[in-house]
Amino acid sequence: MTDQEPLDLGVTELSPDEEEATRREHDLDRPEVFDRRNDVDRRARTRAALLPEERNTGSADPEAQAREVLRDSDVRTEVPESAPDTMAERRESGA
């Protein structure tokens, strides 16, 4: 089962035209294509097995949870601009 909602890029510094082109290029408005290309369903089934430290907390739907984590990771990998707050910041020394 796949979610048909468009994938979220989060807050970006992309212009509206750049974001539209990025969404088209990476199939972010077509999650079924994105999932098939990235083998998300198979990977989610594998990842849905809870780790020992996760068993204590549990999950109502481990496969759906795994799918969302994998999608988010895949989007961040394909579109680094989708998570500007998680990118390494390079600063000049003040000396």
PyMOL commands that set and color helices and strands:
alter all, ss='L'
color gray80, all
select helices_A, chain A and resi 16-25+31-37+40-47+52-55+62-78+80-82+84-86
alter helices_A, ss='H'
color red, helices_A
deselect
rebuild
show_as cartoon
